Amino acid sequence: ETGVTQTPRHLVMGMTNKKSLKCEQHLGHNAMYWYKQSAKKPLELMFVYSLEERVENNSVPSRFSPECPNSSHLFLHLHTLQPEDSALYLCASSQDKGAGSDTQYFGPGTRLTVL
Amino acid sequence: GQNIDQPTEMTATEGAIVQINCTYQTSGFNGLFWYQQHAGEAPTFLSYNVLDGLEEKGRFSSFLSRSKGYSYLLLKELQMKDSASYLCAVRDSNYQLIWGAGTKLIIKP
C-alpha cells in the first residue's frame, strides 16, 4: 500500500460513454498527478495539480477533463474516448512539486479499455 | 529533445546479481529516480541519486555519474519476487520528471 488509492481498477467503455476515474491520497501531500502508461512506452504526464490548482496540462485532448476538489482527491472525467486511449491510468501524489528530491507515490492504476 | 534509455528486457537467475543501466540526455539535472513496478501494480520508489557515487539500500544499490549521463541499479541475491519492471526517471532543470520506458526483469529459478 502506497497511501494512494484509485477506483475503479478496471474499466471497459464504449466511445460514446462518459465515465470518471477517482484517486485519493492519504499522505497529506500537496501535489497530485495523472499519468498515462502504455505498453513499452515511458509514462506520459497528463495533468499536475498543486494545492488544488492545475499547474500543468501537457497538450492532452479535451476528451480528458481533470478535477481536483481538494488536496486529497483527484478525478479524471472521460468522454467520447478513442480506442487509442486504452491504457493504464496512474495517479500519483507528492509533497512539494518544486523540490528536486520530491518523490512521487503512485496508486495501482485504472486499466482502461475503449471499445 | 530529452531522452532516457534503458534496456527493454533482461533475464537473470535466482541468487545472482543483475545490473540495469540507464543513460539520459536532459535539459539540466536535478536528480535521478528508480522505481519498481510489478505487473498490474503501482510503481514504488526505490532510490534517488543527485550526487555522483553509489547509494546502497540492502540488496539494492544505485549508482550515478552525472558527467557521463549514466546510472545503474544493482540488484544482489536475486529473488523470484524481484521479477518486475524497473523505471528510471530524471528530474530536469524545470523540475519535470522525464521517464524511461522501463526494463522488464525476468528471474529464472
Interface residues (C-beta under 8 A of the other chain):
Chain A: T2 V4 K40 K41 P42 L43 L45 L90 K97 G98 A99 G100 S101 D102 T103 Q104 Y105 F106 G107 P108 G109 R111
Chain B: I4 T8 N30 G31 F33 Y35 G40 E41 A42 P43 T44 F45 Y48 V50 L87 A89 R91 Y95 Q96 L97 I98 W99 G100 A101 G102
